[in-house]
Amino acid sequence: MADIALRGIRKTYGKTEVVHGVDLDIPHGELVVILGPSGCGKSTLLRMVAGLEGITAGDISIGGQVVNRLEPRERGCAMVFQNYALYPHMTVAQNIGYSLKITGVPKTQRNEKVAKVAASLGLSEFLDRKPGQLSGGQRQRVAMGRAMIREPKVFLYDEPLSNLDARLRVAMRVEIRKLHQRLGTTTLFVTHDQVEAMTLADRIVVMNKGVVEQVGTPADVYQRPETTYVASFIGTPGLNLLPGIVDIDTGVITLRDGQRLAYDRHRWPDVGHGPAIAGFRAEAVSLAPNGLSGRFDFAEELGSAQLIHGTFAGETVIAHLADAGHLSPGDPLSFHVDPGNIQLFDADSGWRLAGEARVKGEARKIAPRLVTA
Ligand code: ADP
């Protein structure tokens, strides 16, 4: 049981820096998901916490102790990988109890602990089976049992569900969440799958190219993305983004093709005249005559609704609609976007504009804003 603190963590391979100074505080008992596309540095960060990779600069503390120089086994972390590599010739019980065996824990005590861990993972009836006689999900649970039995201070998961089929992934996600609720062990979980992150995390750390773009609850990163990158990465689909010119007097954004989109200017009092990017969720779009006019491209059927893809002002816009009727590619579309749901981002940096944060009294450290004319 421990909190984790990262201070100015950097990692360089040869001359290339791949993690550019990460600061992060994870209170004891929290489940934090590090989310980002392949190659953004999330596994490297996790492996530095585990002690499997050296740190180029910065400090990592676990439970208040700087662990930079500690060996992996001295850090109290248990790691679960994507390739969980169980010992094929050992039974489930032997696999789970292996770390206790090699540290000399007596057999009776070992068996008791194995039975307890196996029961908590629903593996009691499989204790005598070999990994080859288990399903993928059961094998993954054995791998988790192997980590749990060491009663670690911290659980580290590195894309543990990536090899499982879609259904099993959903089931294991629930298992991991339940396990965390039961044990309350501080957990860091790495994934590139935003749905996995949204459903599992207490807080999500969104990474991009070796930097942290945002840290927040799933609701935070979904509702108030700090950057256009986070906005487009989170959500299915991501936020629609349309560049334009803001007129604060009329509360209108003029898009590249001259069409006008109204936003709620009272929610963005600090925003000035000038270029910006307007963002809105697919759910904020409805079909309405005399709205934004564009062309229909294609529809994704969700069963309960459709995702309608169209081209507006030269950009793709996706609308989540209950029933769009029959449409053929190229058909004209007219979308209304609720002004209250429009968010504004800096046209150059992609940072969320300061207006809304100020209204809520949450002044940000970096608050890029347009120059008021
Ligand atoms: P992610 O987990 O987000 O997919 P990684 O942390 O594995 O990303 O990798 C981050 C970057 O570091 C990538 O560009 C990768 O190619 C590079 N990298 C990772 N490990 C090494 C290594 N041992 N030597 C050189 N470059 C590496």
Boltz pocket constraint, residues with backbone or C-beta under 6 A from the ligand:
constraints:
  - pocket:
      binder: B
      contacts: [[A, 13], [A, 18], [A, 36], [A, 37], [A, 38], [A, 39], [A, 40], [A, 41], [A, 42], [A, 43], [A, 44], [A, 45]]
      max_distance: 6.0
